Amino acid sequence: MNTAVSPASATAATHRNKVVAVAHKSTAAATFAEKQMLFADHTLEVYNEAGLKEAGLNFDVFRKAFVGYHNFKQRHLIAPANNILTVIDFTRPSREKRLWIINLQSKKILYHTLVAHGRNTGEDKAVKFSNAPNSYMSSIGFYLTDKTYFGKHGLSLRLNGLDAKYNSNALQRAIVVHGAAYVNEAFAKKYGRIGRSLGCPAVPEEVSKEVINAIKDNSCLYINGADRMYTSSFLDADTAVEAFAQAEMQLPQQI
């Protein structure tokens, strides 16, 4: 009988043991350094068990999104039971699959697919971003997914941009997730890039309904881009660490 323990299972067990060890301390005795350790361990655990490296998602990009997700929870933007995180990495070429939908509880990738950027954001690579109406550019930052509707692209999903200088005009600009015939590998093979949108993160038509239904109604979506000036309150790691530790160790809310 094979009783070998997988590396992923061993990592998870180690994390749980650390949580228990810290949780058995008094609230005052649980240091911030210990909470940081728990958060760092868990971030790496999710990344490894979900196979995100193998799926092409850079760890630093995932960590930013993961920090933002916990800040969403801390601000009660998403329900405590919501475990869905969507990451789009516009530093990767459009020919590559650069959208990941992750179930953080099961530590599994639900969808990994192509996604378009705006026509004025770049050709194969996304190089320019804007929050301005009629710019036909993509906007980076954190979004709260909204409600669905049926438009000219069929089932579509509104996005509420939460970063003031970077994507706050998303609803006004009608920046939505929708399916598009120009987002597929055949188009990329023919033209050296997939088609571009008017700023929307458009996905392949064949998976658009599944993608939209998986992330609709208040989940966290993060779009990463090559903009060194980008800042966001949702990247506050200290708040994310405290929110995570509070949930993991069931600590009372600190005032």
C-alpha positions as CSV (number, residue, x, y, z in Angstrom):
1,M,0.0,0.0,0.0
2,N,1.4,3.4,-1.1
3,T,1.4,5.8,1.9
4,A,3.6,8.5,0.3
5,V,2.4,12.1,0.8
6,S,2.5,14.4,-2.1
7,P,4.5,17.7,-1.9
8,A,1.3,19.7,-2.2
9,S,-0.4,17.8,0.6
10,A,2.7,18.2,2.8
11,T,2.7,22.0,2.1
12,A,-1.0,22.2,3.0
13,A,-0.5,20.2,6.2
14,T,2.5,22.4,7.2
15,H,0.3,25.5,6.7
16,R,-2.5,24.1,8.8
17,N,0.0,23.2,11.6
18,K,1.3,26.8,11.6
19,V,-2.2,28.2,11.7
20,V,-3.0,26.0,14.7
21,A,0.2,26.9,16.4
22,V,-0.5,30.6,16.1
23,A,-4.2,30.3,16.8
24,H,-3.5,28.6,20.1
25,K,-1.7,31.7,21.3
26,S,-3.6,34.6,22.8
27,T,-4.7,37.3,20.4
28,A,-2.0,39.7,21.8
29,A,0.7,37.0,21.4
30,A,0.0,36.5,17.7
31,T,2.6,38.8,16.2
32,F,2.3,40.5,12.8
33,A,5.4,38.7,11.7
34,E,3.6,35.4,12.3
35,K,0.5,36.6,10.4
36,Q,2.8,37.6,7.5
37,M,4.3,34.1,7.6
38,L,0.9,32.5,7.4
39,F,-0.2,34.8,4.5
40,A,3.0,34.1,2.6
41,D,2.7,30.4,3.1
42,H,-0.9,30.3,2.0
43,T,-0.2,32.5,-1.1
44,L,2.5,30.1,-2.2
45,E,0.3,27.1,-1.3
46,V,-2.5,28.2,-3.5
47,Y,-0.1,29.1,-6.3
48,N,1.5,25.8,-6.3
49,E,-1.5,23.5,-5.7
50,A,-3.5,25.3,-8.5
51,G,-0.6,24.8,-10.9
52,L,-0.5,28.5,-11.7
53,K,3.2,28.5,-12.6
54,E,2.6,25.7,-15.1
55,A,-0.3,27.7,-16.5
56,G,1.9,30.7,-17.1
57,L,0.7,33.0,-14.4
58,N,3.7,35.0,-12.8
59,F,3.8,34.6,-9.1
60,D,4.2,38.4,-8.4
61,V,1.1,39.1,-10.5
62,F,-0.8,36.4,-8.7
63,R,0.3,37.8,-5.3
64,K,-0.9,41.3,-6.2
65,A,-4.3,39.9,-7.2
66,F,-4.4,37.7,-4.0
67,V,-3.6,40.7,-1.8
68,G,-6.4,42.7,-3.6
69,Y,-8.8,39.8,-3.1
70,H,-8.3,39.8,0.7
71,N,-8.7,43.6,0.7
72,F,-12.0,43.1,-1.1
73,K,-13.1,40.8,1.7
74,Q,-11.8,43.2,4.4
75,R,-14.0,46.0,2.8
76,H,-17.0,43.6,2.5
77,L,-17.0,44.1,-1.3
78,I,-17.4,40.4,-1.8
79,A,-19.2,37.8,0.3
80,P,-17.1,35.8,2.8
81,A,-17.9,32.6,0.9
82,N,-16.8,34.0,-2.5
83,N,-13.7,32.2,-3.5
84,I,-13.4,33.3,-7.1
85,L,-10.4,35.4,-8.3
86,T,-9.9,36.4,-11.9
87,V,-6.5,37.6,-13.1
88,I,-5.7,39.1,-16.5
89,D,-2.1,39.8,-17.2
90,F,-1.7,42.2,-20.1
91,T,2.1,42.1,-19.9
92,R,1.8,38.8,-21.9
93,P,1.2,38.8,-25.7
94,S,-2.4,38.5,-26.9
95,R,-1.5,35.3,-28.6
96,E,-1.1,33.6,-25.3
97,K,-3.8,32.6,-22.8
98,R,-3.6,35.4,-20.2
99,L,-6.8,35.1,-18.3
100,W,-7.1,32.8,-15.3
101,I,-10.2,32.2,-13.2
102,I,-9.2,30.5,-9.9
103,N,-11.2,28.9,-7.2
104,L,-9.1,29.8,-4.2
105,Q,-10.8,27.3,-1.9
106,S,-10.4,24.2,-4.1
107,K,-7.1,25.7,-5.4
108,K,-8.1,24.9,-9.0
109,I,-8.1,26.8,-12.2
110,L,-11.6,27.0,-13.5
111,Y,-10.8,28.7,-16.8
112,H,-7.6,29.7,-18.6
113,T,-8.2,31.4,-21.9
114,L,-7.3,34.2,-24.4
115,V,-8.5,37.7,-23.7
116,A,-8.4,40.8,-25.9
117,H,-7.2,44.3,-25.1
118,G,-8.3,47.6,-26.6
119,R,-7.4,48.6,-30.1
120,N,-5.4,51.7,-29.0
121,T,-3.6,49.8,-26.3
122,G,-1.3,48.0,-28.7
123,E,-0.9,45.4,-31.4
124,D,0.0,42.0,-30.0
125,K,1.3,43.6,-26.8
126,A,-0.6,45.9,-24.5
127,V,1.6,49.0,-24.0
128,K,-0.8,51.9,-23.3
129,F,-3.7,52.2,-20.9
130,S,-6.4,54.8,-20.3
131,N,-9.4,55.5,-18.1
132,A,-10.7,58.1,-20.6
133,P,-14.0,57.7,-22.4
134,N,-13.7,57.0,-26.2
135,S,-10.0,56.2,-25.8
136,Y,-10.5,52.6,-27.0
137,M,-7.8,51.5,-24.6
138,S,-7.8,48.9,-21.8
139,S,-7.8,50.0,-18.2
140,I,-5.7,48.2,-15.6
141,G,-6.5,47.7,-11.9
142,F,-9.1,46.1,-9.6
143,Y,-12.7,45.6,-10.7
144,L,-15.8,44.3,-8.9
145,T,-17.9,42.2,-11.3
146,D,-21.5,43.4,-11.6
147,K,-24.6,42.1,-13.3
148,T,-25.1,40.5,-16.6
149,Y,-27.2,41.7,-19.6
150,F,-27.8,40.8,-23.2
151,G,-26.3,43.3,-25.7
152,K,-24.9,43.2,-29.2
153,H,-22.4,40.6,-28.2
154,G,-24.9,38.4,-26.4
155,L,-24.5,37.7,-22.7
156,S,-22.2,40.3,-21.3
157,L,-20.9,41.3,-17.8
158,R,-20.6,44.8,-16.5
159,L,-17.5,45.7,-14.6
160,N,-17.2,48.3,-11.8
161,G,-13.7,49.8,-11.8
162,L,-12.5,50.6,-8.2
163,D,-9.2,52.3,-8.9
164,A,-9.9,56.0,-9.2
165,K,-7.3,57.1,-11.6
166,Y,-7.1,53.9,-13.6
167,N,-10.5,52.3,-14.3
168,S,-13.2,54.2,-12.5
169,N,-14.9,55.1,-15.7
170,A,-15.5,51.5,-16.7
171,L,-19.3,51.6,-16.3
172,Q,-19.5,54.9,-18.1
173,R,-17.3,53.5,-20.9
174,A,-19.3,50.2,-21.1
175,I,-16.2,48.2,-20.4
176,V,-17.6,44.7,-20.1
177,V,-16.7,41.0,-20.4
178,H,-18.2,39.6,-23.6
179,G,-17.6,37.0,-26.3
180,A,-15.9,38.0,-29.6
181,A,-15.3,36.1,-32.8
182,Y,-11.9,37.7,-33.2
183,V,-10.6,36.1,-29.9
184,N,-9.3,32.7,-31.0
185,E,-6.1,30.9,-31.9
186,A,-7.0,30.7,-35.6
187,F,-7.1,34.5,-35.8
188,A,-3.8,34.7,-33.9
189,K,-2.1,32.3,-36.2
190,K,-3.3,34.3,-39.3
191,Y,-2.5,37.8,-38.0
192,G,0.1,37.3,-35.4
193,R,-2.2,38.6,-32.7
194,I,-5.9,38.1,-31.7
195,G,-8.4,40.8,-32.5
196,R,-8.8,43.9,-30.4
197,S,-11.8,45.4,-28.7
198,L,-12.9,49.0,-27.9
199,G,-11.4,48.5,-24.4
200,C,-13.3,45.5,-23.2
201,P,-11.6,42.3,-22.0
202,A,-13.3,40.2,-24.7
203,V,-13.0,36.4,-24.5
204,P,-13.6,33.5,-27.0
205,E,-17.2,33.1,-27.9
206,E,-17.2,29.4,-27.1
207,V,-16.4,30.0,-23.4
208,S,-17.9,33.4,-22.9
209,K,-21.1,32.2,-21.2
210,E,-19.2,29.9,-18.8
211,V,-16.7,32.5,-18.0
212,I,-19.3,35.2,-17.3
213,N,-21.4,33.0,-15.2
214,A,-18.4,31.9,-13.1
215,I,-17.4,35.4,-12.1
216,K,-20.6,37.5,-12.2
217,D,-22.3,39.2,-9.2
218,N,-19.5,40.6,-7.1
219,S,-16.3,38.8,-7.5
220,C,-12.7,40.2,-7.6
221,L,-11.1,40.8,-11.0
222,Y,-7.6,42.2,-11.4
223,I,-6.0,43.4,-14.7
224,N,-2.3,43.7,-14.6
225,G,-0.4,45.9,-17.0
226,A,3.1,47.3,-17.7
227,D,2.5,50.6,-16.0
228,R,5.1,51.4,-13.3
229,M,3.0,54.4,-12.1
230,Y,0.1,52.1,-11.1
231,T,-0.8,52.3,-7.4
232,S,-3.9,51.0,-5.6
233,S,-5.2,50.9,-2.0
234,F,-6.1,47.3,-2.8
235,L,-2.4,46.5,-2.9
236,D,-2.1,47.3,0.8
237,A,-0.4,44.0,2.0
238,D,-0.6,44.8,5.7
239,T,-4.4,45.1,5.6
240,A,-4.6,41.9,3.5
241,V,-2.5,40.0,6.0
242,E,-4.6,41.1,9.0
243,A,-7.8,40.2,7.1
244,F,-6.5,36.8,6.2
245,A,-5.2,36.1,9.7
246,Q,-8.5,37.2,11.3
247,A,-10.4,34.8,9.1
248,E,-7.9,31.9,9.5
249,M,-7.5,32.2,13.2
250,Q,-11.0,33.6,13.9
251,L,-9.5,36.6,15.7
252,P,-11.9,39.3,16.9
253,Q,-12.0,42.5,14.9
254,Q,-9.4,44.9,16.1
255,I,-10.5,48.5,16.5
